[in-house]
């Protein structure tokens, strides 16, 4: 999944349970890839 983020400039999560999403992504390569995007907090 994290490789799919190569070259993107942003990620949008439209709806859903944000706490569940955070729990699922926490500590994964995908979370690190999202945090490495320009402008990420």
CNS distance restraints for C-alpha pairs under 8 A (distance, minus, plus):
assign (resid   1 and name CA) (resid   5 and name CA) 7.41 0.50 0.50
assign (resid   1 and name CA) (resid  30 and name CA) 6.30 0.50 0.50
assign (resid   2 and name CA) (resid   6 and name CA) 7.44 0.50 0.50
assign (resid   2 and name CA) (resid  29 and name CA) 5.89 0.50 0.50
assign (resid   2 and name CA) (resid  30 and name CA) 4.34 0.50 0.50
assign (resid   2 and name CA) (resid  31 and name CA) 7.91 0.50 0.50
assign (resid   2 and name CA) (resid  33 and name CA) 5.96 0.50 0.50
assign (resid   5 and name CA) (resid  33 and name CA) 6.83 0.50 0.50
assign (resid   5 and name CA) (resid  34 and name CA) 7.52 0.50 0.50
assign (resid   8 and name CA) (resid  37 and name CA) 7.85 0.50 0.50
assign (resid   9 and name CA) (resid  37 and name CA) 6.58 0.50 0.50
assign (resid   9 and name CA) (resid  38 and name CA) 6.87 0.50 0.50
assign (resid  10 and name CA) (resid  37 and name CA) 6.85 0.50 0.50
assign (resid  10 and name CA) (resid  38 and name CA) 7.83 0.50 0.50
assign (resid  11 and name CA) (resid  34 and name CA) 7.38 0.50 0.50
assign (resid  16 and name CA) (resid  21 and name CA) 7.79 0.50 0.50
assign (resid  17 and name CA) (resid  21 and name CA) 6.27 0.50 0.50
assign (resid  18 and name CA) (resid  22 and name CA) 6.09 0.50 0.50
assign (resid  19 and name CA) (resid  23 and name CA) 6.16 0.50 0.50
assign (resid  20 and name CA) (resid  24 and name CA) 6.18 0.50 0.50
assign (resid  21 and name CA) (resid  25 and name CA) 6.18 0.50 0.50
assign (resid  22 and name CA) (resid  26 and name CA) 5.72 0.50 0.50
assign (resid  25 and name CA) (resid  30 and name CA) 6.64 0.50 0.50
assign (resid  25 and name CA) (resid  31 and name CA) 5.48 0.50 0.50
assign (resid  26 and name CA) (resid  31 and name CA) 6.16 0.50 0.50
assign (resid  27 and name CA) (resid  31 and name CA) 6.41 0.50 0.50
assign (resid  27 and name CA) (resid  32 and name CA) 7.42 0.50 0.50
assign (resid  28 and name CA) (resid  32 and name CA) 6.55 0.50 0.50
assign (resid  29 and name CA) (resid  33 and name CA) 6.14 0.50 0.50
assign (resid  30 and name CA) (resid  34 and name CA) 6.21 0.50 0.50
assign (resid  31 and name CA) (resid  35 and name CA) 6.15 0.50 0.50
assign (resid  32 and name CA) (resid  36 and name CA) 6.11 0.50 0.50
assign (resid  33 and name CA) (resid  37 and name CA) 6.69 0.50 0.50
assign (resid  34 and name CA) (resid  40 and name CA) 7.29 0.50 0.50
assign (resid  35 and name CA) (resid  40 and name CA) 5.38 0.50 0.50
assign (resid  35 and name CA) (resid  41 and name CA) 6.84 0.50 0.50
assign (resid  36 and name CA) (resid  40 and name CA) 6.72 0.50 0.50
